[in-house]
Amino acid sequence: MSENQSLNYRHLFLKLNKYAQTQFTGRLNIKIDNTAYWGIYFNSGSIIWAKGGIHPVRRWLRQLEICGCEIAIPQGMTTKELLSSSHECWDYFALAIFTHDKQITPDQAQSIVQGTIIEILFDIVYSLAQLPSNNISQVQMFKKQEASPCRKDLLLRTATCSAEEAQKQTFQLWQKWVISGFTKYSPNLGIIVNQEELQAKKLYSLANYLSAIEKDEKTLRDLAIENEKPVLSIMRTLHRYLNQGLISFKEVPDLWQSVQKAQTEPLSWNQSQLNSKTSDYHTSHETLGEVSQFQSSSPRTLSTPLSGWRKHVGRQSQPEEEGIKINVMEKLVAEETNRQMKAYPPSITKDVRKLDVITFALNQVPPLYASSEEGIAYQTQIAKDTHEKDIKMAVQQAIATVRRNPFRNTTPIQSKEQNSH
């Protein structure tokens, strides 16, 4: 670790330790060289949450998946709806609501809180390491007394992370990253595939696999969760491909922006759109004793779309030797169902249960199973080449059938275990 990185690293954790020792309650704001912003929340000296960075939605969904919870991004929500939150942290508010409703356990909440804090602290340390000199004037840190991620009566009192533990875990992760020689690369990067080089070397399966990653705009962190491996392991593998000229790295948008860009204007974190209230961030020198004024507001936060998000039971563990197998037809049929139902006016589809349409259509087309990333890419291409018309016709027939009797009396399956009954 260079002296520059060490100085910047120390500067960050001196602040965290200071606020822990003084039993601070509020938000520590961190802004680096006009390019990045984060907020770290304390309650009586313990860190309870963190926000900011370029991928808040990806981070939120990753942390949910790590502890066995899956929440789907709502379809059709506009940028205006997502930017109209009355809470400082839409994700913490959602976590609080789900925990109080016992949809998320206290242990899961603790995992999400700690994972979020460590991930953000790592990103701050990484950004500090990119500074061209050890001039700490490029880093603005100041506090906002009594600031809270959501209503104080909803705070999760037991889901916290001590500054000491946060520092320890972040330092260990960063040290491994530095030793591996990856200080120039963020784990939030995606990839660009060099198809010509892959084809020239006849690495066709690898080309399909990497192309799927590029198309889905998956980050290193996303791949780590998907493959249940440390992000450092993913980076080591991709770095070999980078050295061989098979890929390059690129920045990718947040997950919501990527999914919704065809439906609404993408969210932007650039300076021109940071026009929310600034009074919350303008604090006197006497109060802070550090930075007299913060000249720009934080990025506008996303609201909590609780009514549109789906809560699923955590993934069932499977014996390691069996692995995971999927029917690629399920995704293709679901996508075709979404396309066709959007073509109908709401008055026709309001009582049509989408799951019934998908299930009916799946029974009309052949299953195509895969147990590897290469298999998924191959089977998906087969489905598109030979079954595209069959999928469209099956969905059309399914919609017509379900529309004829949308209110039929059915009992939804509550868990996968019901299959054996």
C-alpha positions in Angstrom: 0.0 0.0 0.0 1.5 3.4 -1.0 2.1 6.2 1.5 -0.6 8.2 -0.3 -3.2 5.4 0.1 -2.2 4.9 3.7 -2.6 8.6 4.6 -6.0 8.8 3.0 -7.1 5.5 4.6 -6.0 6.8 8.0 -7.8 10.1 7.4 -11.1 8.2 6.9 -10.9 5.9 9.9 -9.7 8.7 12.2 -13.1 10.3 11.6 -15.0 7.0 12.2 -13.2 6.4 15.4 -13.8 9.9 16.6 -17.5 9.7 16.1 -17.6 6.3 17.7 -15.7 7.5 20.8 -17.9 10.6 21.2 -21.1 8.6 20.9 -22.2 10.6 17.9 -25.7 10.4 16.5 -26.1 11.7 13.0 -24.6 11.5 9.5 -21.0 11.7 8.4 -20.9 13.1 4.9 -17.9 12.3 2.6 -17.3 13.9 -0.7 -14.2 13.2 -2.8 -12.9 15.6 -5.5 -16.4 16.5 -6.7 -16.9 13.0 -8.1 -18.4 10.8 -5.4 -20.6 11.2 -2.3 -21.5 9.0 0.6 -23.2 9.3 3.9 -22.5 7.1 7.0 -25.1 7.1 9.8 -24.3 6.7 13.5 -26.5 6.1 16.4 -24.9 6.6 19.8 -21.5 5.9 18.3 -22.5 2.7 16.4 -22.7 2.7 12.6 -26.2 1.8 11.6 -26.3 2.4 7.8 -24.5 3.9 4.8 -25.6 5.3 1.5 -24.3 6.8 -1.7 -22.1 5.6 -4.5 -23.1 4.7 -8.1 -25.0 1.4 -7.5 -27.5 1.8 -4.6 -30.1 -0.6 -6.2 -27.6 -3.2 -7.2 -26.1 -3.1 -3.7 -29.5 -3.4 -2.0 -30.5 -6.4 -4.0 -27.1 -8.1 -3.6 -27.3 -7.8 0.2 -30.8 -9.2 0.2 -29.7 -12.1 -1.9 -26.7 -12.9 0.3 -29.0 -13.5 3.3 -31.6 -15.4 1.3 -34.2 -12.7 0.4 -35.1 -11.7 -3.1 -37.1 -8.6 -4.0 -37.8 -7.9 -7.7 -37.5 -4.4 -9.1 -41.1 -3.1 -9.9 -41.9 -2.7 -13.5 -43.3 0.6 -14.9 -42.3 2.9 -12.1 -41.3 6.4 -13.4 -38.2 8.3 -12.4 -40.4 10.9 -10.7 -42.0 8.1 -8.5 -38.6 6.8 -7.5 -37.2 10.2 -6.7 -40.0 11.3 -4.4 -38.9 9.7 -1.1 -39.7 11.4 2.1 -37.0 9.3 3.8 -33.2 9.9 3.6 -32.6 6.2 2.8 -35.3 4.3 0.8 -33.4 1.0 1.3 -33.0 1.3 5.0 -36.7 2.3 5.3 -37.7 -0.8 3.3 -35.4 -3.0 5.5 -37.0 -1.5 8.6 -40.6 -2.2 7.3 -39.8 -5.7 6.3 -38.1 -6.5 9.6 -40.9 -5.0 11.7 -43.3 -7.1 9.6 -41.2 -10.2 10.3 -40.6 -10.7 6.6 -36.9 -10.3 7.3 -35.4 -11.8 10.4 -33.2 -9.9 12.8 -30.2 -11.9 11.7 -30.9 -11.2 8.1 -31.3 -7.5 8.9 -27.9 -7.5 10.7 -26.3 -9.2 7.7 -27.7 -6.6 5.3 -26.7 -3.6 7.5 -23.2 -4.9 8.0 -22.7 -5.9 4.4 -23.9 -2.5 3.1 -21.6 -0.6 5.4 -18.5 -2.7 4.5 -19.2 -2.5 0.8 -19.5 1.3 1.0 -16.5 1.8 3.1 -14.5 -0.3 0.6 -15.7 1.9 -2.2 -14.6 5.0 -0.2 -11.2 3.6 0.4 -10.9 2.7 -3.3 -11.8 6.2 -4.3 -9.3 7.7 -1.8 -6.6 5.5 -3.4 -7.4 7.1 -6.9 -6.5 10.6 -5.7 -3.4 11.9 -7.7 -1.7 13.2 -4.5 -2.0 12.9 -0.7 -3.6 16.3 -0.6 -6.5 15.7 1.9 -8.1 19.0 0.8 -9.6 17.0 -2.0 -11.6 15.1 0.6 -14.5 16.9 2.4 -15.9 15.3 5.5 -18.4 16.8 7.8 -21.2 15.8 10.1 -25.0 16.5 10.3 -26.2 16.2 13.8 -29.2 13.9 14.5 -29.7 13.0 10.9 -31.3 9.6 10.5 -31.8 7.1 7.6 -35.5 7.0 8.3 -38.0 7.8 11.1 -36.3 7.2 14.4 -39.1 5.0 15.8 -38.4 2.5 12.9 -34.6 2.3 13.5 -33.3 -1.3 13.9 -31.6 -1.0 17.3 -29.9 -4.4 17.2 -28.7 -4.1 13.5 -25.5 -2.2 13.9 -21.8 -2.3 13.1 -19.0 -1.0 15.4 -16.5 1.4 13.9 -13.8 -1.0 15.0 -15.3 -4.0 13.3 -16.1 -2.0 10.1 -12.5 -0.8 10.0 -11.1 -4.3 10.5 -13.2 -5.9 7.8 -12.6 -3.1 5.3 -8.9 -3.1 5.9 -8.6 -6.9 5.4 -10.5 -6.7 2.1 -8.6 -3.7 0.8 -5.2 -5.2 1.8 -6.0 -8.3 -0.2 -7.1 -6.2 -3.1 -3.8 -4.1 -3.0 -1.6 -7.2 -2.6 -3.2 -8.7 -5.8 -2.4 -5.5 -7.7 -6.0 -4.4 -8.3 -5.9 -0.9 -6.8 -6.9 0.7 -10.2 -10.0 -1.5 -10.6 -13.3 -1.1 -8.8 -15.4 -4.1 -8.1 -18.3 -2.1 -9.5 -17.0 -2.5 -13.1 -18.5 -4.5 -15.8 -16.8 -6.0 -18.9 -16.5 -5.4 -22.7 -15.8 -8.6 -24.7 -13.2 -8.7 -27.5 -15.2 -11.0 -29.8 -12.6 -11.0 -32.5 -9.8 -12.3 -30.2 -12.1 -14.9 -28.7 -13.2 -16.2 -32.1 -9.6 -16.2 -33.4 -8.6 -18.4 -30.5 -11.7 -20.5 -31.0 -12.9 -20.0 -27.4 -16.6 -20.2 -28.4 -18.0 -21.3 -25.1 -16.1 -18.7 -23.2 -17.2 -16.1 -25.8 -20.9 -17.0 -25.1 -20.4 -16.9 -21.4 -18.6 -13.6 -21.4 -21.1 -12.1 -23.9 -23.9 -12.9 -21.5 -22.2 -11.1 -18.7 -21.6 -8.1 -20.9 -25.2 -8.0 -22.2 -26.6 -8.2 -18.7 -24.2 -5.5 -17.5 -23.1 -7.6 -14.5 -20.5 -6.1 -12.2 -17.7 -8.0 -10.5 -19.7 -7.9 -7.3 -22.8 -9.2 -9.1 -20.8 -12.1 -10.5 -19.4 -12.9 -7.0 -22.9 -13.2 -5.5 -24.1 -15.2 -8.5 -21.2 -17.7 -8.3 -21.0 -17.7 -4.5 -17.3 -16.7 -4.6 -15.3 -13.8 -3.1 -15.2 -10.8 -5.5 -11.4 -11.1 -5.3 -11.6 -14.6 -6.9 -13.8 -13.2 -9.7 -11.4 -10.4 -10.3 -8.4 -12.7 -10.5 -10.1 -14.8 -13.2 -11.3 -11.8 -15.2 -7.9 -10.1 -14.8 -6.3 -13.1 -16.6 -8.7 -12.6 -19.5 -7.8 -8.9 -19.4 -4.1 -9.6 -19.7 -4.9 -11.9 -22.7 -6.8 -9.1 -24.5 -10.1 -11.0 -24.3 -11.9 -8.4 -22.3 -11.7 -4.8 -21.0 -13.5 -3.2 -18.1 -16.2 -0.6 -18.3 -18.5 1.4 -16.0 -22.1 0.2 -15.9 -25.3 1.9 -14.8 -27.2 1.0 -11.7 -29.5 -2.0 -12.1 -32.8 0.0 -12.1 -31.4 2.4 -14.7 -30.3 -0.5 -16.9 -33.7 -2.4 -16.6 -35.9 0.7 -16.9 -34.1 2.8 -19.5 -36.6 1.9 -22.2 -39.5 3.0 -20.1 -38.3 6.2 -18.4 -35.5 8.6 -18.4 -32.4 7.1 -16.6 -31.5 8.3 -13.2 -28.3 10.4 -13.3 -25.7 11.0 -10.6 -24.0 13.9 -12.4 -23.7 17.4 -11.0 -26.4 18.9 -13.2 -29.1 16.8 -11.5 -28.0 17.3 -7.9 -30.7 19.9 -7.4 -32.4 18.7 -4.2 -32.6 20.8 -1.1 -29.2 22.0 0.0 -30.1 23.5 3.4 -29.6 20.1 5.0 -25.9 20.1 4.0 -25.0 23.7 4.7 -23.7 23.7 8.3 -21.8 26.3 10.3 -18.1 26.0 11.0 -18.8 26.3 14.7 -21.0 23.2 14.6 -18.7 21.0 12.6 -15.3 22.3 13.4 -14.1 20.6 10.2 -15.6 21.9 6.9 -17.5 25.1 7.1 -19.8 24.4 4.1 -20.6 21.7 1.6 -21.2 23.4 -1.7 -23.4 20.8 -3.4 -26.3 18.7 -2.3 -26.3 14.9 -2.2 -27.7 12.9 -5.0 -31.5 12.6 -4.8 -32.4 9.3 -3.2 -34.8 6.7 -4.6 -38.1 6.3 -2.9 -39.2 3.0 -1.4 -41.5 1.3 -3.9 -42.8 -1.2 -1.3 -46.1 -1.7 -2.9 -44.5 -2.8 -6.2 -41.7 -5.0 -4.8 -42.2 -8.7 -4.4 -40.9 -10.6 -1.4 -39.9 -14.2 -2.1 -38.9 -17.0 0.2 -35.1 -17.5 0.3 -33.5 -19.9 -2.1 -33.6 -23.5 -0.9 -30.2 -24.9 -0.4 -29.3 -27.9 -2.6 -26.7 -30.6 -2.2 -23.4 -29.4 -3.7 -23.1 -32.4 -6.0 -26.5 -31.7 -7.6 -25.8 -28.1 -8.4 -28.5 -25.8 -9.9 -30.4 -26.4 -13.0 -32.8 -24.0 -14.7 -35.3 -24.1 -17.6 -34.3 -21.2 -19.9 -37.9 -21.3 -21.3 -39.2 -19.8 -18.1 -37.3 -16.5 -18.7 -38.2 -16.3 -22.4 -41.9 -17.0 -21.8 -42.0 -14.5 -19.0 -40.4 -11.8 -21.3 -42.9 -12.6 -24.1 -45.8 -12.5 -21.7 -44.7 -9.0 -20.5 -44.4 -7.8 -24.1 -47.8 -9.1 -25.2 -49.7 -7.9 -22.1 -48.3 -4.4 -22.5 -49.9 -4.3 -25.9 -53.4 -4.7 -24.3 -55.2 -1.8 -22.6 -55.2 -2.0 -18.8 -59.0 -2.5 -18.8 -58.4 -5.9 -20.4 -55.4 -7.2 -18.5 -56.2 -5.8 -15.0 -57.8 -9.1 -13.9 -55.4 -11.4 -15.8 -52.9 -13.0 -13.4 -49.6 -13.0 -15.2 -48.3 -16.1 -13.4 -51.3 -18.0 -14.8 -50.4 -16.9 -18.3 -46.8 -17.9 -17.9 -47.6 -21.3 -16.4 -50.2 -22.1 -19.1 -47.7 -21.1 -21.9 -44.9 -23.1 -20.4 -47.0 -26.2 -20.6 -47.3 -25.6 -24.4 -43.6 -25.4 -25.2 -40.8 -27.9 -24.6 -38.5 -27.3 -21.6 -34.8 -26.5 -22.2 -32.7 -27.1 -19.2 -29.2 -26.0 -18.5 -26.8 -26.4 -15.5 -24.0 -24.1 -16.5 -23.6 -20.5 -17.8 -22.4 -21.9 -21.2 -25.5 -24.2 -21.3 -27.8 -21.2 -20.6 -26.3 -19.2 -23.4 -26.6 -22.2 -25.8 -30.1 -23.2 -24.8 -31.3 -19.6 -25.0 -30.0 -19.3 -28.6 -31.6 -22.6 -29.5 -34.9 -21.4 -28.1 -34.7 -18.1 -30.1 -33.7 -19.9 -33.3 -36.2 -22.7 -33.3 -39.0 -21.9 -30.8 -39.6 -18.2 -31.1 -42.9 -18.6 -33.0 -44.0 -21.4 -30.7 -43.4 -19.1 -27.6 -45.4 -16.3 -29.1 -48.3 -18.5 -30.0 -48.3 -20.2 -26.6 -48.5 -16.9 -24.8 -51.2 -15.6 -27.1 -53.3 -18.8 -26.4 -52.5 -18.5 -22.7 -53.7 -14.9 -22.4 -56.9 -15.8 -24.3 -57.6 -18.7 -22.0 -56.9 -16.9 -18.8 -59.0 -13.9 -19.9 -62.0 -16.1 -20.4 -62.0 -17.0 -16.7 -59.7 -14.6 -14.8 -61.6 -15.0 -11.5 -61.6 -18.8 -11.3 -61.1 -20.1 -7.8 -57.5 -21.2 -7.3 -55.2 -21.8 -4.4 -51.6 -20.4 -5.1 -48.7 -22.6 -4.2 -47.0 -21.3 -1.1 -43.7 -23.2 -1.3 -41.7 -25.6 -3.5 -42.2 -28.3 -1.0 -45.9 -28.6 -2.1 -44.6 -30.3 -5.3 -44.3 -33.6 -3.3 -47.8 -33.6 -2.0 
